[in-house]
Each structure stands twice: as structure tokens, then as C-alpha cells.
Amino acid sequence: MPQVIDGDSLLKNIKGLPTEAFFVDTNIVIAYKDPFAAALKNPSLEKYNDKVSELLDKLKSEGFKAYSTLSVVLEYYKYIQVNFYKVYKSSATGKETFSLDSEDFKKLKTNDSDFITKWKIYLESFKKPFKKNIIIIDKTLIPKNVLDSFEGTKIDFGDHLLYEIVKTYPKYKCIFTNDLDFYSIDDDDLYIITFNKGIIRKAKTDKKLFNL
């Protein structure tokens, strides 16, 4: 079971991070950039996003590097793609769109000049965090080993891929996430940075809360 680092405590003692760097999960990238301004409609989400941004910026200013993997980049791209399509279609039709129609997306991306112009803006939004703030590193994984080690009921495959990369970097074995699933990983040497109160409560009960 991982050791949990309370994000609020880390904000007060950045130098207490027990690893040389950390990895960033998809949900943290979304909170950091908030590309669809979801926080404007939700004060609690705005407060959370602000803390995520503050912590990332403070960790960087103290010399800790933020890393991530191509699996996270892909998940973030899908988040941008699906939500841009839903916003665009809802605006164009006046009706709320709940899912991505891949074929319609391809047609719009090819033939609709307004869609193309706006999509290019979001493509830059998609690329930006990985150009400036979060470094993408990956190691070649052995596909058979990745599939054999995927249990499938505790964490999803994207999280599994992230962890498989993270565990190959012992000095950076730390994930900044809001996802409770990571707490189910059987690895006492893994650290989780989080603002998720549910994870923090479980860690306190299990005596897995890291003392900064």
C-alpha cells in the first residue's frame, strides 16, 4: 500500500518531498489547466484547482521536476477531444451533446472551417502543459509483462500503464493524483501526493500517511 502525502501539508513544507521528482496523473493536468473553465461554475472545484496549480508551481520553484508519460498525454488528449466536441455541437445545435461521435468529429475536422479554427486553439491547449511544465518520459515496457500484471478490477489500464513506468524510476516513485484507485496498489515504496480527503482519511487509518 502506498505512502500518502497530504497536499495541504506539502504546500507548507515543499522541501519535505521524499523523492527527487514526481509524476503527474491525468486528473492533475486537467485541474492545472482547466481547459473548459469548469471551475467557473463550481467554487469548490476552483479552490481545488488553485491548490493544484499552487503546489505544482511551488514544487517546480524548489527544483522538483514534474514528469508524466505518453499514456497520460493520450488520456488528456481524449479529454480535450471529447469535451471540445460536446461544447461545439451543443453550441451549434442548441441541444446538449453527451458523447463523441468519432465519424462526425472527423468530418467536422476536415470540412468545417469554424470547427477547424477553434479546434486548433484547443490543440495548442492540449500541447502546452507538456511543452513547458510537465516533462514526458517513458521507458520501453514489455507488453506481455504489462498485460500479465494488469489485474483489472482495482485500477484502470491507463493508471496501470502510468504506474508501470513510475516504478522503473526509484528516485521519482511518486504520483500526484486525485484518483483513489492508486491507493489500492500493493507497493510500500510508492508515494502518492493528493488533496483527496478520502485517500488521506484511509491513509491515516492505515498508518500510511507520510510525516513531513
HELIX and SHEET records of a PDB file:
HELIX    1   1 GLY A    7  LYS A   12  1                                   6    
HELIX    2   2 ILE A   14  GLY A   16  5                                   3    
HELIX    3   3 THR A   26  LYS A   33  1                                   8    
HELIX    4   4 ALA A   38  LYS A   41  5                                   4    
HELIX    5   5 PRO A   43  SER A   61  1                                  19    
HELIX    6   6 LEU A   70  THR A   93  1                                  24    
HELIX    7   7 SER A  102  ASN A  111  1                                  10    
HELIX    8   8 SER A  113  LYS A  132  1                                  20    
HELIX    9   9 PRO A  143  ASP A  148  1                                   6    
HELIX   10  10 PHE A  157  VAL A  166  1                                  10    
HELIX   11  11 PRO A  170  TYR A  172  5                                   3    
HELIX   12  12 LEU A  180  SER A  184  5                                   5    
HELIX   13  13 LYS A  197  THR A  205  1                                   9    
SHEET    1   A 6 GLN A   3  ASP A   6  0                                        
SHEET    2   A 6 TYR A 191  THR A 194  1                                        
SHEET    3   A 6 CYS A 174  PHE A 176  1                                        
SHEET    4   A 6 ALA A  21  VAL A  24  1                                        
SHEET    5   A 6 LYS A  65  SER A  68  1                                        
SHEET    6   A 6 ILE A 135  ILE A 136  1                                        
END                                                                             
